[in-house]
Amino acid sequence: MNIYSKSKDWKERILSNFATTPFQIQIGEETFQCQSVEGFWQGLKCKSDMRLHVFGLSGMKAKKAGKGKKILSFEIAGMEIQYGSEQHQNLIREAIKQKILQNPKAAEALQSSKGKITHHVPSHSKPVFKMENLLMSVRLELYGY
């Protein structure tokens, strides 16, 4: 299965970070409403009200909202987190997990996936974490394979 926002296969599209798959995520004592994993990911690069706005975006709008924002760390729920750290990766993984738990169609798509998940990105785009590894990790936790 190749996760891609423009795939002809709905299962591959819905598992993309770009997919509009609303979820809530609790971080510390705070709960945030997000429209997509991409919105969450890009929103972490922003501050205060702008962050909440970006959390509410999906697709290319979310991607563009974070484009060019180079940060070394970010603060959320009273915690200072280094960008690219294990703690940051755990937040992204938790967002993916909450997306799956709160969206039955996304859960169906992930549960029906078999074997290796791939996610091809343009060569100029180098995500700090491998989305496919995080998805397979969530699949293992939730479904045992």
N, C-alpha and C positions, 0 to 999 in steps of 0.2 A: 504494500500500500504506500503510495507516494502522496504525502500531505501537500496540497496545493490549493490556494484560494480560487483558482480559475479552472480547476479540474471539472471534467464532465461528470464525474462520480460524486454524488452528493455526500457520501461518507468521507471522502478525501477533503471536500470543501468545508464541511462542518467541523472537522478536526483542525483546520487551519487556525492560526492565531487571529487572522483577519475576520473570521466568522462572527456574525452578530449572535452571541450566545450569552445573554445576560446572566450575571451571577453576583453574589455577595461574597466578600472575603473578609474575615476577621483577622486583624493584625493587632496583637496586644489587646487593649480594651476598645479599640476602634473597629467599626464595620464600614466597609466601603462598597458602593454599588458600582459595578463595571458592566460595560456592554460587550467587551471582548477581551481576550488575553492580550492582544496587541495594544488595546487602550490602556490596560493595566501596566504593561511593560513600558510603554512610552510615557505614561503619566508619572511613573516613578522618577523620571528625569525633570519633572516640573515642580513648581512650588505652589502651595496653598490652593487658592481658587482655580488656578489654571490646571493643577493636578486633577481636581475633581471634574473639571470640564473634559480633560483628555480621557479620564477613566470612563466617561460616557460616550466615547467614540469607538468606531470599529472600522475595519477595512483600511483603505489607503488614507483616509482622513486621520486615523489614529497614527499611522506610520509617519505621515508628514508632520504631525504635531510634535513629534520627538526628533525629527530629522535635524542633524547638525548640533544637537545639544550634547556636548561632551562633558561628562561629569565624572568625578572621582568617587563621590559618595553622595548619599541622599539620606534625608531624615524622614522617618514615617513612624507614627504611633510612639513617638518619644525615643526611637532607636536611631542611631547613626549606622548606616550600612554602607560598606564599600561596594562600589559598582563592580560586578563581575565576581564577587566573593561567593563562598558557599552559602552564606546567609541570603544573599541576593538570589542565587539559584533556587534555594528552598522556597522563597516567596513566589517565584515564577512557577515552580512545580505545584505549589499550593493553589495558585490561580487556575492552573490547568485542571487540577483535581476538582476544584469547586465548580468549574465550568462543566465537567463531566457529571458530577453528582447532581447538579441543578438543571441540567438540560437533557431530558430523556432521549432525544434524537442523537445528541452527541455521545451519550452513554451507549446507545445501540450501535453506533458506528465504531466506537473503540472496542466494545465487547466482541463485535463480529470480525474485527481485524485479526489476522493470523500472521505469525512470523515477524520479520523485520519491517519496521516502519521507516520510510525514508522521507526526507524533506529537502528538496533541491532549492537552493537560493542562488540568485545571480552572483557571479564571482566577485563583484564589487561590494556585495553585502555580506559581511561576516558577523553573524550574530554571536553574542558573547557566550551563549549556551546552545547546545544542540537540541532543538525542539523535539526531534524524533526520540532522543534518549529520554527526555522528560516524559513524553507520552508513553513510551514503553514501560517506564518505571511506574507511572500511575496505573497502567493496565495490569502490571504484575501485582501491585498492591490491592487493587479493587477486584480483579478477576482471577488472579493466581497464575497467569501465564504471560 
